[in-house]
Structure formats: C-alpha cells, structure tokens
C-alpha cells in the first residue's frame, strides 16, 4: 500500500487515460456514477497491470471556488473520506459541479461528502453483485 500522495491522479496524461477508459462504453462498463447537490463522483475499474491500487482524482474548478484556501479545504475534506481498502482497483474522480452557496467551513459539506461516499460504496457493491450473479437465461 502506497501513500495517499502516490495514489492521487495529478498529471493530465493520467487524467485523460482514466477518462478515456471510463467513457468507452458506459452501458457495458462497471463505471459507477453518484451525484449529490454539489459533487459528481465516478468510480471506474482499472486493469491490474496498470495500477493495482485505487487512485483519486479531484476536479475543483477555480470558477466555482475563487479562493485557493477554499479549494484546498474541499480537497482535504474529500481526501479524508477516500477509503482505499473498499475501492481497491478503481479510479475515483470527484468533481465540484456547481458553486457552493455557503462557506466551505459549513458542516453541511462534510455531511454531504459522508453521504456521497456511502452512496458510492453502496452503488459499487450493487454493481459488483449484479455482475457476479449468473444470468437466468439460457439463450
């Protein structure tokens, strides 16, 4: 297990490769997308030979949060809830989708991120169970 810094998707080449892989055919892929009021999270599986551990990519646009202090606070909050063991072998992207209405110090965002991670884990478990279940048709 590497450090969290080693598990970040930071350069543009890694982002483009991961996005290309997750957007090839969303209906057939195991990509899970969860949305909340302010965030969109997508988790796509990666091949073991590329990088066997989960990686985290954060997209916090400057147009939504002008202050670098606020952007970094959101990033720290999201990294805090990045559960590496439960998402092994997946690229996880978190994107701020709209301008927050309240301060980044608000406990509402912490609760939203906690709920978002719980929904993501639930969706991944459901998708994995559906993929592992044998089909009932013989055609």
The first five atom37 places (N, CA, C, CB, O) and aatype in JSON, in Angstrom:
{
  "aatype": [20, 20, 20, 20, 20, 20, 20, 20, 20, 20, 20, 20, 20, 20, 20, 20, 20, 20, 20, 20, 20, 20, 20, 20, 20, 20, 20, 20, 20, 20, 20, 20, 20, 20, 20, 20, 20, 20, 20, 20, 20, 20, 20, 20, 20, 20, 20, 20, 20, 20, 20, 20, 20, 20, 20, 20, 20, 20, 20, 20, 20, 20, 20, 20, 20, 20, 20, 20, 20, 20, 20, 20, 20, 20, 20, 20, 20, 20, 20, 20, 20, 20, 20, 20, 20, 20, 20, 20, 20, 20, 20, 20, 20, 20, 20, 20, 20, 20, 20, 20, 20, 20, 20, 20, 20, 20, 20, 20, 20, 20, 20, 20, 20, 20, 20, 20, 20, 20, 20, 20, 20, 20, 20, 20, 20, 20, 20, 20, 20, 20, 20, 20, 20, 20, 20, 20, 20, 20, 20],
  "atom_mask": [
    [1, 1, 1, 1, 1],
    [1, 1, 1, 1, 1],
    [1, 1, 1, 1, 1],
    [1, 1, 1, 1, 1],
    [1, 1, 1, 1, 1],
    [1, 1, 1, 1, 1],
    [1, 1, 1, 1, 1],
    [1, 1, 1, 1, 1],
    [1, 1, 1, 1, 1],
    [1, 1, 1, 1, 1],
    [1, 1, 1, 1, 1],
    [1, 1, 1, 1, 1],
    [1, 1, 1, 1, 1],
    [1, 1, 1, 1, 1],
    [1, 1, 1, 1, 1],
    [1, 1, 1, 1, 1],
    [1, 1, 1, 1, 1],
    [1, 1, 1, 1, 1],
    [1, 1, 1, 1, 1],
    [1, 1, 1, 1, 1],
    [1, 1, 1, 1, 1],
    [1, 1, 1, 1, 1],
    [1, 1, 1, 1, 1],
    [1, 1, 1, 1, 1],
    [1, 1, 1, 1, 1],
    [1, 1, 1, 1, 1],
    [1, 1, 1, 1, 1],
    [1, 1, 1, 1, 1],
    [1, 1, 1, 1, 1],
    [1, 1, 1, 1, 1],
    [1, 1, 1, 1, 1],
    [1, 1, 1, 1, 1],
    [1, 1, 1, 1, 1],
    [1, 1, 1, 1, 1],
    [1, 1, 1, 1, 1],
    [1, 1, 1, 1, 1],
    [1, 1, 1, 1, 1],
    [1, 1, 1, 1, 1],
    [1, 1, 1, 1, 1],
    [1, 1, 1, 1, 1],
    [1, 1, 1, 1, 1],
    [1, 1, 1, 1, 1],
    [1, 1, 1, 1, 1],
    [1, 1, 1, 1, 1],
    [1, 1, 1, 1, 1],
    [1, 1, 1, 1, 1],
    [1, 1, 1, 1, 1],
    [1, 1, 1, 1, 1],
    [1, 1, 1, 1, 1],
    [1, 1, 1, 1, 1],
    [1, 1, 1, 1, 1],
    [1, 1, 1, 1, 1],
    [1, 1, 1, 1, 1],
    [1, 1, 1, 1, 1],
    [1, 1, 1, 1, 1],
    [1, 1, 1, 1, 1],
    [1, 1, 1, 1, 1],
    [1, 1, 1, 1, 1],
    [1, 1, 1, 1, 1],
    [1, 1, 1, 1, 1],
    [1, 1, 1, 1, 1],
    [1, 1, 1, 1, 1],
    [1, 1, 1, 1, 1],
    [1, 1, 1, 1, 1],
    [1, 1, 1, 1, 1],
    [1, 1, 1, 1, 1],
    [1, 1, 1, 1, 1],
    [1, 1, 1, 1, 1],
    [1, 1, 1, 1, 1],
    [1, 1, 1, 1, 1],
    [1, 1, 1, 1, 1],
    [1, 1, 1, 1, 1],
    [1, 1, 1, 1, 1],
    [1, 1, 1, 1, 1],
    [1, 1, 1, 1, 1],
    [1, 1, 1, 1, 1],
    [1, 1, 1, 1, 1],
    [1, 1, 1, 1, 1],
    [1, 1, 1, 1, 1],
    [1, 1, 1, 1, 1],
    [1, 1, 1, 1, 1],
    [1, 1, 1, 1, 1],
    [1, 1, 1, 1, 1],
    [1, 1, 1, 1, 1],
    [1, 1, 1, 1, 1],
    [1, 1, 1, 1, 1],
    [1, 1, 1, 1, 1],
    [1, 1, 1, 1, 1],
    [1, 1, 1, 1, 1],
    [1, 1, 1, 1, 1],
    [1, 1, 1, 1, 1],
    [1, 1, 1, 1, 1],
    [1, 1, 1, 1, 1],
    [1, 1, 1, 1, 1],
    [1, 1, 1, 1, 1],
    [1, 1, 1, 1, 1],
    [1, 1, 1, 1, 1],
    [1, 1, 1, 1, 1],
    [1, 1, 1, 1, 1],
    [1, 1, 1, 1, 1],
    [1, 1, 1, 1, 1],
    [1, 1, 1, 1, 1],
    [1, 1, 1, 1, 1],
    [1, 1, 1, 1, 1],
    [1, 1, 1, 1, 1],
    [1, 1, 1, 1, 1],
    [1, 1, 1, 1, 1],
    [1, 1, 1, 1, 1],
    [1, 1, 1, 1, 1],
    [1, 1, 1, 1, 1],
    [1, 1, 1, 1, 1],
    [1, 1, 1, 1, 1],
    [1, 1, 1, 1, 1],
    [1, 1, 1, 1, 1],
    [1, 1, 1, 1, 1],
    [1, 1, 1, 1, 1],
    [1, 1, 1, 1, 1],
    [1, 1, 1, 1, 1],
    [1, 1, 1, 1, 1],
    [1, 1, 1, 1, 1],
    [1, 1, 1, 1, 1],
    [1, 1, 1, 1, 1],
    [1, 1, 1, 1, 1],
    [1, 1, 1, 1, 1],
    [1, 1, 1, 1, 1],
    [1, 1, 1, 1, 1],
    [1, 1, 1, 1, 1],
    [1, 1, 1, 1, 1],
    [1, 1, 1, 1, 1],
    [1, 1, 1, 1, 1],
    [1, 1, 1, 1, 1],
    [1, 1, 1, 1, 1],
    [1, 1, 1, 1, 1],
    [1, 1, 1, 1, 1],
    [1, 1, 1, 1, 1],
    [1, 1, 1, 1, 1],
    [1, 1, 1, 1, 1],
    [1, 1, 1, 1, 1],
    [1, 1, 1, 1, 1]
  ],
  "atom_positions": [
    [[0.84, -1.18, 0.0], [0.0, 0.0, 0.0], [0.88, 1.24, 0.0], [-0.95, 0.0, 1.21], [1.78, 1.38, 0.83]],
    [[0.61, 2.13, -0.94], [1.39, 3.35, -1.02], [0.74, 4.46, -0.22], [1.55, 3.78, -2.47], [-0.32, 4.3, 0.38]],
    [[1.4, 5.58, -0.21], [0.85, 6.72, 0.48], [-0.29, 7.31, -0.33], [1.93, 7.78, 0.75], [-0.46, 6.99, -1.5]],
    [[-1.06, 8.17, 0.3], [-2.17, 8.79, -0.41], [-1.67, 9.69, -1.53], [-3.02, 9.58, 0.56], [-2.33, 9.8, -2.56]],
    [[-0.53, 10.33, -1.34], [0.03, 11.18, -2.39], [0.35, 10.36, -3.64], [1.3, 11.89, -1.89], [0.15, 10.84, -4.76]],
    [[0.83, 9.15, -3.46], [1.14, 8.29, -4.6], [-0.13, 7.8, -5.29], [1.98, 7.09, -4.15], [-0.08, 7.4, -6.45]],
    [[-1.24, 7.84, -4.61], [-2.5, 7.38, -5.18], [-3.33, 8.49, -5.8], [-3.3, 6.69, -4.12], [-4.46, 8.26, -6.22]],
    [[-2.79, 9.67, -5.87], [-3.5, 10.78, -6.5], [-3.28, 10.75, -8.0], [-3.05, 12.13, -5.91], [-2.19, 10.43, -8.48]],
    [[-4.31, 11.08, -8.73], [-4.17, 11.28, -10.17], [-3.94, 12.77, -10.33], [-5.45, 10.76, -10.99], [-4.86, 13.57, -10.15]],
    [[-2.71, 13.14, -10.68], [-2.36, 14.55, -10.67], [-2.02, 15.1, -12.05], [-1.2, 14.77, -9.75], [-2.32, 16.26, -12.34]],
    [[-1.42, 14.31, -12.9], [-1.0, 14.86, -14.2], [-2.07, 14.66, -15.25], [0.31, 14.22, -14.66], [-2.93, 13.79, -15.12]],
    [[-2.01, 15.47, -16.29], [-3.06, 15.46, -17.31], [-3.07, 14.16, -18.11], [-2.88, 16.64, -18.25], [-4.12, 13.75, -18.59]],
    [[-1.93, 13.52, -18.27], [-1.88, 12.26, -19.01], [-2.66, 11.18, -18.28], [-0.41, 11.82, -19.23], [-3.44, 10.45, -18.9]],
    [[-2.47, 11.07, -16.98], [-3.2, 10.07, -16.2], [-4.7, 10.36, -16.19], [-2.68, 10.03, -14.75], [-5.51, 9.44, -16.27]],
    [[-5.08, 11.64, -16.1], [-6.5, 12.0, -16.14], [-7.11, 11.6, -17.48], [-6.68, 13.51, -15.91], [-8.18, 11.0, -17.51]],
    [[-6.44, 11.92, -18.57], [-7.02, 11.63, -19.89], [-7.11, 10.13, -20.13], [-6.18, 12.28, -20.99], [-8.08, 9.66, -20.72]],
    [[-6.11, 9.35, -19.68], [-6.17, 7.9, -19.84], [-7.31, 7.32, -19.03], [-4.85, 7.26, -19.43], [-8.04, 6.45, -19.52]],
    [[-7.48, 7.77, -17.82], [-8.55, 7.24, -16.96], [-9.92, 7.64, -17.49], [-8.37, 7.75, -15.51], [-10.85, 6.83, -17.47]],
    [[-10.07, 8.89, -17.96], [-11.35, 9.31, -18.53], [-11.66, 8.56, -19.81], [-11.35, 10.81, -18.79], [-12.81, 8.2, -20.04]],
    [[-10.66, 8.33, -20.63], [-10.89, 7.61, -21.88], [-11.35, 6.19, -21.59], [-9.61, 7.6, -22.74], [-12.25, 5.68, -22.26]],
    [[-10.73, 5.56, -20.6], [-11.09, 4.2, -20.24], [-12.49, 4.14, -19.66], [-10.07, 3.63, -19.25], [-13.22, 3.18, -19.92]],
    [[-12.88, 5.13, -18.88], [-14.19, 5.07, -18.23], [-15.32, 5.49, -19.16], [-14.2, 5.96, -17.01], [-16.48, 5.15, -18.91]],
    [[-15.01, 6.21, -20.24], [-16.06, 6.68, -21.14], [-16.18, 5.87, -22.41], [-15.82, 8.11, -21.49], [-16.9, 6.29, -23.32]],
    [[-15.51, 4.72, -22.52], [-15.56, 3.96, -23.76], [-16.97, 3.47, -24.05], [-14.61, 2.78, -23.68], [-17.51, 3.78, -25.11]],
    [[-17.56, 2.73, -23.16], [-18.94, 2.27, -23.33], [-19.59, 2.17, -21.96], [-18.99, 0.89, -24.07], [-19.52, 1.13, -21.32]],
    [[-20.22, 3.28, -21.51], [-20.76, 3.3, -20.15], [-21.8, 2.23, -19.85], [-21.35, 4.63, -19.88], [-21.95, 1.81, -18.71]],
    [[-22.54, 1.78, -20.89], [-23.57, 0.77, -20.63], [-22.97, -0.59, -20.31], [-24.49, 0.66, -21.82], [-23.56, -1.37, -19.56]],
    [[-21.8, -0.89, -20.89], [-21.17, -2.19, -20.65], [-20.1, -2.14, -19.58], [-20.58, -2.7, -21.92], [-19.69, -3.19, -19.08]],
    [[-19.65, -0.96, -19.23], [-18.57, -0.87, -18.25], [-19.12, -0.95, -16.83], [-17.77, 0.44, -18.44], [-20.33, -0.91, -16.61]],
    [[-18.21, -1.08, -15.91], [-18.58, -1.16, -14.5], [-18.4, 0.19, -13.82], [-17.75, -2.23, -13.77], [-18.2, 0.25, -12.61]],
    [[-18.47, 1.27, -14.59], [-18.33, 2.61, -14.03], [-19.55, 2.96, -13.21], [-18.1, 3.65, -15.13], [-20.69, 2.77, -13.65]],
    [[-19.31, 3.47, -12.02], [-20.39, 3.87, -11.12], [-20.35, 5.39, -11.0], [-20.26, 3.17, -9.72], [-19.29, 5.96, -10.73]],
    [[-21.48, 6.04, -11.19], [-21.57, 7.49, -11.07], [-22.6, 7.83, -10.01], [-21.93, 8.15, -12.44], [-23.73, 7.35, -10.06]],
    [[-22.19, 8.66, -9.06], [-23.07, 9.09, -7.97], [-23.05, 10.62, -7.95], [-22.62, 8.49, -6.58], [-21.99, 11.24, -8.02]],
    [[-24.24, 11.22, -7.85], [-24.34, 12.67, -7.85], [-24.98, 13.15, -6.56], [-25.15, 13.15, -9.06], [-25.83, 12.49, -5.97]],
    [[-24.54, 14.33, -6.14], [-25.17, 14.99, -5.0], [-25.44, 16.43, -5.41], [-24.26, 14.92, -3.72], [-25.32, 16.77, -6.58]],
    [[-25.81, 17.25, -4.46], [-26.15, 18.64, -4.78], [-24.96, 19.41, -5.33], [-26.67, 19.33, -3.55], [-25.15, 20.28, -6.19]],
    [[-23.75, 19.12, -4.87], [-22.58, 19.89, -5.29], [-21.49, 19.07, -5.95], [-22.02, 20.58, -4.12], [-20.57, 19.64, -6.52]],
    [[-21.57, 17.74, -5.88], [-20.48, 16.91, -6.37], [-20.99, 15.84, -7.33], [-19.76, 16.26, -5.2], [-22.14, 15.41, -7.26]],
    [[-20.1, 15.41, -8.22], [-20.32, 14.25, -9.06], [-19.11, 13.34, -8.85], [-20.5, 14.64, -10.59], [-17.97, 13.78, -8.98]],
    [[-19.36, 12.08, -8.51], [-18.29, 11.13, -8.26], [-18.45, 9.98, -9.24], [-18.3, 10.62, -6.79], [-19.54, 9.42, -9.38]],
    [[-17.36, 9.63, -9.91], [-17.38, 8.46, -10.77], [-16.25, 7.54, -10.35], [-17.25, 8.86, -12.28], [-15.14, 7.99, -10.06]],
    [[-16.54, 6.25, -10.34], [-15.55, 5.24, -9.98], [-15.53, 4.2, -11.08], [-15.86, 4.58, -8.58], [-16.53, 3.51, -11.31]],
    [[-14.4, 4.08, -11.76], [-14.29, 3.12, -12.84], [-13.19, 2.13, -12.53], [-14.02, 3.83, -14.18], [-12.15, 2.5, -11.99]],
    [[-13.4, 0.87, -12.87], [-12.37, -0.12, -12.61], [-11.17, 0.09, -13.53], [-12.93, -1.54, -12.78], [-11.3, 0.6, -14.64]],
    [[-10.03, -0.32, -13.05], [-8.82, -0.24, -13.86], [-8.22, -1.62, -13.95], [-7.81, 0.78, -13.28], [-8.49, -2.48, -13.1]],
    [[-7.42, -1.84, -14.95], [-6.79, -3.16, -15.09], [-5.68, -3.29, -14.05], [-6.23, -3.37, -16.53], [-5.02, -2.31, -13.71]],
    [[-5.49, -4.46, -13.58], [-4.5, -4.72, -12.53], [-3.09, -4.38, -13.02], [-4.56, -6.19, -12.09], [-2.26, -3.92, -12.23]],
    [[-2.83, -4.6, -14.29], [-1.47, -4.35, -14.77], [-1.13, -2.86, -14.81], [-1.3, -4.95, -16.15], [0.04, -2.5, -14.74]],
    [[-2.15, -1.99, -14.93], [-1.88, -0.55, -14.93], [-1.45, -0.07, -13.54], [-3.11, 0.22, -15.4], [-0.36, 0.46, -13.37]],
    [[-2.31, -0.27, -12.59], [-2.05, 0.19, -11.23], [-3.02, -0.54, -10.32], [-2.2, 1.76, -11.09], [-4.22, -0.27, -10.37]],
    [[-2.55, -1.46, -9.49], [-3.46, -2.34, -8.75], [-4.23, -1.67, -7.62], [-2.68, -3.47, -8.19], [-5.2, -2.24, -7.12]],
    [[-3.82, -0.47, -7.22], [-4.48, 0.19, -6.1], [-5.37, 1.31, -6.61], [-3.45, 0.72, -5.1], [-5.19, 1.81, -7.72]],
    [[-6.32, 1.68, -5.8], [-7.24, 2.74, -6.2], [-6.51, 4.09, -6.23], [-8.44, 2.81, -5.24], [-5.55, 4.32, -5.5]],
    [[-7.01, 4.96, -7.11], [-6.42, 6.29, -7.25], [-7.55, 7.32, -7.18], [-5.6, 6.43, -8.59], [-8.7, 7.03, -7.53]],
    [[-7.2, 8.51, -6.74], [-8.18, 9.58, -6.55], [-7.82, 10.77, -7.41], [-8.26, 9.99, -5.08], [-6.69, 11.25, -7.37]],
    [[-8.79, 11.26, -8.18], [-8.62, 12.48, -8.96], [-9.64, 13.5, -8.51], [-8.76, 12.19, -10.47], [-10.83, 13.2, -8.4]],
    [[-9.18, 14.72, -8.24], [-10.06, 15.79, -7.76], [-10.12, 16.89, -8.8], [-9.57, 16.36, -6.4], [-9.1, 17.34, -9.33]],
    [[-11.34, 17.32, -9.09], [-11.54, 18.4, -10.04], [-12.36, 19.47, -9.33], [-12.25, 17.91, -11.36], [-13.58, 19.37, -9.23]],
    [[-11.67, 20.48, -8.85], [-12.31, 21.6, -8.15], [-11.98, 22.86, -8.96], [-11.82, 21.72, -6.64], [-10.88, 23.39, -8.86]],
    [[-12.92, 23.31, -9.74], [-12.67, 24.42, -10.66], [-12.55, 25.76, -9.94], [-13.78, 24.49, -11.7], [-13.22, 26.02, -8.94]],
    [[-11.68, 26.57, -10.48], [-11.46, 27.9, -9.92], [-12.68, 28.8, -10.12], [-10.23, 28.55, -10.55], [-12.91, 29.73, -9.35]],
    [[-13.47, 28.51, -11.14], [-14.65, 29.34, -11.39], [-15.72, 29.14, -10.32], [-15.23, 29.04, -12.76], [-16.56, 30.01, -10.11]],
    [[-15.71, 27.97, -9.64], [-16.67, 27.73, -8.58], [-16.16, 28.2, -7.22], [-17.01, 26.26, -8.51], [-16.94, 28.7, -6.41]],
    [[-14.87, 28.04, -6.98], [-14.28, 28.48, -5.72], [-13.07, 29.35, -6.05], [-13.87, 27.26, -4.82], [-12.01, 28.83, -6.43]],
    [[-13.21, 30.64, -5.92], [-12.15, 31.58, -6.29], [-10.94, 31.48, -5.36], [-12.69, 33.0, -6.27], [-9.8, 31.59, -5.81]],
    [[-11.18, 31.27, -4.11], [-10.11, 31.26, -3.11], [-9.4, 29.9, -3.08], [-10.67, 31.6, -1.72], [-10.05, 28.86, -2.98]],
    [[-8.08, 29.92, -3.17], [-7.33, 28.67, -3.12], [-7.47, 28.0, -1.74], [-5.84, 28.93, -3.44], [-7.38, 26.78, -1.63]],
    [[-7.69, 28.79, -0.72], [-7.9, 28.24, 0.62], [-9.14, 27.37, 0.64], [-8.01, 29.37, 1.67], [-9.13, 26.27, 1.2]],
    [[-10.22, 27.86, 0.02], [-11.46, 27.08, -0.03], [-11.31, 25.83, -0.9], [-12.61, 27.94, -0.56], [-11.8, 24.76, -0.54]],
    [[-10.63, 25.97, -2.06], [-10.41, 24.81, -2.92], [-9.61, 23.73, -2.2], [-9.69, 25.23, -4.21], [-9.95, 22.55, -2.27]],
    [[-8.57, 24.14, -1.51], [-7.75, 23.17, -0.78], [-8.5, 22.55, 0.39], [-6.47, 23.83, -0.29], [-8.27, 21.39, 0.73]],
    [[-9.38, 23.32, 1.01], [-10.18, 22.79, 2.12], [-11.12, 21.69, 1.61], [-11.0, 23.92, 2.8], [-11.27, 20.65, 2.25]],
    [[-11.74, 21.92, 0.45], [-12.6, 20.9, -0.14], [-11.79, 19.66, -0.5], [-13.3, 21.45, -1.38], [-12.24, 18.54, -0.28]],
    [[-10.61, 19.86, -1.05], [-9.77, 18.72, -1.42], [-9.38, 17.9, -0.19], [-8.52, 19.19, -2.16], [-9.41, 16.67, -0.23]],
    [[-9.01, 18.57, 0.88], [-8.66, 17.85, 2.11], [-9.86, 17.08, 2.66], [-8.13, 18.83, 3.18], [-9.73, 15.95, 3.12]],
    [[-11.03, 17.7, 2.6], [-12.24, 17.05, 3.09], [-12.53, 15.78, 2.29], [-13.43, 18.01, 3.02], [-12.88, 14.75, 2.86]],
    [[-12.38, 15.85, 0.99], [-12.67, 14.7, 0.14], [-11.62, 13.61, 0.35], [-12.71, 15.11, -1.34], [-11.96, 12.43, 0.44]],
    [[-10.35, 14.0, 0.43], [-9.29, 13.01, 0.65], [-9.45, 12.3, 1.99], [-7.92, 13.68, 0.59], [-9.08, 11.13, 2.14]],
    [[-10.01, 13.0, 2.97], [-10.22, 12.42, 4.29], [-11.15, 11.21, 4.22], [-10.8, 13.46, 5.24], [-10.98, 10.26, 4.98]],
    [[-12.11, 11.23, 3.31], [-13.09, 10.16, 3.21], [-12.79, 9.19, 2.09], [-14.45, 10.74, 3.02], [-13.61, 8.31, 1.79]],
    [[-11.65, 9.33, 1.46], [-11.27, 8.41, 0.41], [-10.84, 7.1, 1.05], [-10.13, 9.0, -0.47], [-9.75, 7.01, 1.62]],
    [[-11.66, 6.1, 0.96], [-11.41, 4.82, 1.62], [-10.71, 3.91, 0.62], [-12.74, 4.18, 2.15], [-11.34, 3.4, -0.31]],
    [[-9.43, 3.71, 0.82], [-8.62, 2.98, -0.14], [-8.97, 1.49, -0.16], [-7.15, 3.17, 0.16], [-9.04, 0.9, -1.23]],
    [[-9.17, 0.89, 0.98], [-9.39, -0.56, 1.03], [-10.7, -0.98, 0.36], [-9.39, -1.02, 2.47], [-10.76, -2.03, -0.26]],
    [[-11.72, -0.16, 0.49], [-13.02, -0.54, -0.05], [-13.15, -0.25, -1.54], [-14.11, 0.18, 0.69], [-14.09, -0.73, -2.17]],
    [[-12.24, 0.52, -2.11], [-12.33, 0.88, -3.52], [-11.11, 0.39, -4.29], [-12.46, 2.39, -3.67], [-10.74, 1.0, -5.29]],
    [[-10.49, -0.67, -3.85], [-9.25, -1.1, -4.48], [-9.48, -1.44, -5.95], [-8.68, -2.31, -3.74], [-10.47, -2.06, -6.33]],
    [[-8.52, -1.01, -6.77], [-8.57, -1.28, -8.19], [-9.48, -0.36, -8.97], [-8.99, -2.67, -8.41], [-9.89, -0.7, -10.08]],
    [[-9.82, 0.79, -8.43], [-10.71, 1.73, -9.13], [-10.08, 3.12, -9.19], [-12.08, 1.8, -8.44], [-9.36, 3.53, -8.28]],
    [[-10.37, 3.82, -10.28], [-10.04, 5.23, -10.39], [-11.28, 6.0, -9.96], [-9.58, 5.62, -11.85], [-12.36, 5.82, -10.53]],
    [[-11.14, 6.85, -8.97], [-12.26, 7.61, -8.44], [-12.03, 9.09, -8.76], [-12.42, 7.39, -6.9], [-10.99, 9.65, -8.42]],
    [[-13.01, 9.7, -9.41], [-12.95, 11.12, -9.73], [-14.06, 11.85, -8.99], [-13.06, 11.34, -11.26], [-15.22, 11.44, -9.03]],
    [[-13.69, 12.92, -8.33], [-14.65, 13.76, -7.63], [-14.59, 15.13, -8.26], [-14.36, 13.83, -6.08], [-13.53, 15.75, -8.35]],
    [[-15.77, 15.62, -8.72], [-15.82, 16.91, -9.39], [-16.85, 17.79, -8.7], [-16.17, 16.75, -10.89], [-17.98, 17.38, -8.44]],
    [[-16.43, 19.02, -8.4], [-17.37, 20.01, -7.87], [-18.2, 20.48, -9.05], [-16.62, 21.21, -7.15], [-17.66, 21.0, -10.02]],
    [[-19.52, 20.32, -8.97], [-20.36, 20.56, -10.14], [-21.06, 21.91, -10.15], [-21.37, 19.49, -10.23], [-21.6, 22.31, -11.18]],
    [[-21.06, 22.61, -9.04], [-21.68, 23.93, -9.03], [-21.08, 24.76, -7.91], [-23.21, 23.82, -8.87], [-20.39, 24.24, -7.03]],
    [[-21.34, 26.04, -7.94], [-20.79, 26.94, -6.95], [-21.51, 26.73, -5.61], [-20.93, 28.41, -7.41], [-22.73, 26.79, -5.54]],
    [[-20.74, 26.49, -4.54], [-21.37, 26.3, -3.24], [-22.06, 27.57, -2.77], [-20.33, 25.86, -2.2], [-21.58, 28.68, -3.01]],
    [[-23.19, 27.39, -2.09], [-23.95, 28.54, -1.62], [-23.51, 29.05, -0.26], [-25.38, 28.2, -1.58], [-23.74, 30.21, 0.08]],
    [[-22.89, 28.18, 0.52], [-22.47, 28.57, 1.87], [-20.96, 28.41, 1.99], [-23.2, 27.71, 2.95], [-20.3, 27.93, 1.07]],
    [[-20.44, 28.81, 3.11], [-19.0, 28.76, 3.36], [-18.48, 27.32, 3.35], [-18.67, 29.42, 4.7], [-19.2, 26.38, 3.69]],
    [[-17.23, 27.18, 2.96], [-16.63, 25.84, 2.96], [-16.39, 25.33, 4.37], [-15.32, 25.85, 2.18], [-16.04, 24.16, 4.56]],
    [[-16.57, 26.18, 5.37], [-16.45, 25.77, 6.76], [-17.73, 25.09, 7.25], [-16.12, 26.97, 7.65], [-17.75, 24.51, 8.34]],
    [[-18.76, 25.15, 6.47], [-20.06, 24.64, 6.89], [-20.04, 23.12, 7.1], [-21.12, 25.02, 5.87], [-19.47, 22.4, 6.28]],
    [[-20.66, 22.64, 8.16], [-20.75, 21.19, 8.38], [-21.65, 20.5, 7.36], [-21.26, 20.9, 9.78], [-21.63, 19.27, 7.25]],
    [[-22.43, 21.27, 6.6], [-23.28, 20.68, 5.58], [-22.45, 19.96, 4.52], [-24.16, 21.75, 4.92], [-22.85, 18.91, 4.02]],
    [[-21.3, 20.53, 4.16], [-20.46, 19.91, 3.14], [-19.83, 18.63, 3.66], [-19.38, 20.87, 2.69], [-19.69, 17.66, 2.91]],
    [[-19.46, 18.61, 4.92], [-18.9, 17.39, 5.5], [-19.95, 16.29, 5.46], [-18.41, 17.64, 6.95], [-19.64, 15.16, 5.1]],
    [[-21.17, 16.62, 5.83], [-22.24, 15.63, 5.8], [-22.54, 15.19, 4.36], [-23.5, 16.2, 6.45], [-22.82, 14.02, 4.12]],
    [[-22.47, 16.12, 3.41], [-22.72, 15.77, 2.01], [-21.65, 14.81, 1.49], [-22.76, 17.04, 1.14], [-21.96, 13.87, 0.76]],
    [[-20.39, 15.04, 1.86], [-19.32, 14.15, 1.42], [-19.45, 12.78, 2.07], [-17.95, 14.77, 1.76], [-19.23, 11.77, 1.4]],
    [[-19.81, 12.72, 3.33], [-20.02, 11.43, 4.0], [-21.13, 10.66, 3.31], [-20.36, 11.63, 5.5], [-20.98, 9.47, 3.03]],
    [[-22.25, 11.31, 3.04], [-23.37, 10.67, 2.36], [-22.97, 10.23, 0.95], [-24.57, 11.61, 2.29], [-23.37, 9.16, 0.49]],
    [[-22.19, 11.06, 0.28], [-21.74, 10.74, -1.07], [-20.89, 9.48, -1.09], [-20.96, 11.92, -1.66], [-21.08, 8.62, -1.95]],
    [[-19.95, 9.36, -0.16], [-19.11, 8.15, -0.09], [-19.94, 6.93, 0.24], [-17.99, 8.33, 0.96], [-19.7, 5.85, -0.31]],
    [[-20.92, 7.06, 1.14], [-21.77, 5.93, 1.46], [-22.58, 5.49, 0.25], [-22.72, 6.29, 2.62], [-22.71, 4.29, -0.01]],
    [[-23.1, 6.44, -0.5], [-23.85, 6.11, -1.72], [-22.96, 5.46, -2.77], [-24.5, 7.38, -2.31], [-23.38, 4.53, -3.46]],
    [[-21.73, 5.95, -2.88], [-20.78, 5.37, -3.85], [-20.45, 3.93, -3.49], [-19.49, 6.21, -3.9], [-20.46, 3.06, -4.36]],
    [[-20.17, 3.67, -2.22], [-19.86, 2.31, -1.8], [-21.05, 1.38, -2.01], [-19.44, 2.29, -0.33], [-20.88, 0.23, -2.41]],
    [[-22.25, 1.88, -1.73], [-23.46, 1.08, -1.94], [-23.66, 0.77, -3.42], [-24.7, 1.82, -1.38], [-23.99, -0.36, -3.78]],
    [[-23.45, 1.76, -4.27], [-23.61, 1.55, -5.71], [-22.57, 0.59, -6.27], [-23.53, 2.89, -6.45], [-22.88, -0.22, -7.15]],
    [[-21.34, 0.66, -5.76], [-20.29, -0.26, -6.21], [-20.63, -1.68, -5.79], [-18.91, 0.16, -5.64], [-20.47, -2.62, -6.58]],
    [[-21.09, -1.86, -4.55], [-21.47, -3.2, -4.09], [-22.61, -3.77, -4.93], [-21.87, -3.16, -2.61], [-22.58, -4.94, -5.29]],
    [[-23.61, -2.94, -5.23], [-24.74, -3.4, -6.05], [-24.29, -3.78, -7.44], [-25.82, -2.33, -6.13], [-24.72, -4.8, -7.98]],
    [[-23.42, -2.97, -8.05], [-22.95, -3.26, -9.4], [-22.1, -4.52, -9.41], [-22.15, -2.08, -9.95], [-22.19, -5.31, -10.35]],
    [[-21.28, -4.72, -8.39], [-20.46, -5.93, -8.3], [-21.32, -7.16, -8.09], [-19.45, -5.8, -7.16], [-21.03, -8.22, -8.65]],
    [[-22.39, -7.04, -7.29], [-23.29, -8.18, -7.08], [-24.03, -8.53, -8.36], [-24.29, -7.87, -5.96], [-24.2, -9.71, -8.67]],
    [[-24.47, -7.53, -9.11], [-25.16, -7.79, -10.37], [-24.23, -8.44, -11.38], [-25.73, -6.51, -10.93], [-24.65, -9.31, -12.14]],
    [[-22.98, -8.02, -11.39], [-22.02, -8.6, -12.33], [-21.66, -10.02, -11.95], [-20.76, -7.75, -12.4], [-21.39, -10.85, -12.83]],
    [[-21.65, -10.33, -10.67], [-21.27, -11.67, -10.2], [-22.42, -12.66, -10.27], [-20.75, -11.59, -8.78], [-22.19, -13.87, -10.25]],
    [[-23.64, -12.17, -10.34], [-24.81, -13.05, -10.35], [-24.92, -13.75, -11.71], [-26.1, -12.25, -10.04], [-24.84, -13.09, -12.74]],
    [[-25.1, -15.06, -11.72], [-25.23, -15.76, -13.01], [-26.54, -15.38, -13.69], [-25.17, -17.3, -12.81], [-27.55, -15.1, -13.03]],
    [[-26.51, -15.36, -15.0], [-27.72, -14.99, -15.74], [-28.72, -16.14, -15.71], [-27.38, -14.61, -17.21], [-28.34, -17.31, -15.66]],
    [[-29.99, -15.8, -15.73], [-31.05, -16.8, -15.67], [-31.45, -17.31, -17.04], [-32.24, -16.23, -14.98], [-32.11, -18.35, -17.14]],
    [[-31.07, -16.61, -18.07], [-31.48, -17.02, -19.41], [-30.5, -18.02, -19.99], [-31.61, -15.79, -20.34], [-29.3, -17.98, -19.69]],
    [[-30.99, -18.92, -20.8], [-30.15, -19.93, -21.43], [-29.94, -19.63, -22.9], [-30.76, -21.31, -21.26], [-29.37, -20.45, -23.62]],
    [[-30.39, -18.5, -23.37], [-30.27, -18.14, -24.79], [-28.92, -17.63, -25.13], [-31.28, -17.12, -25.17], [-28.66, -17.28, -26.28]]
  ]
}
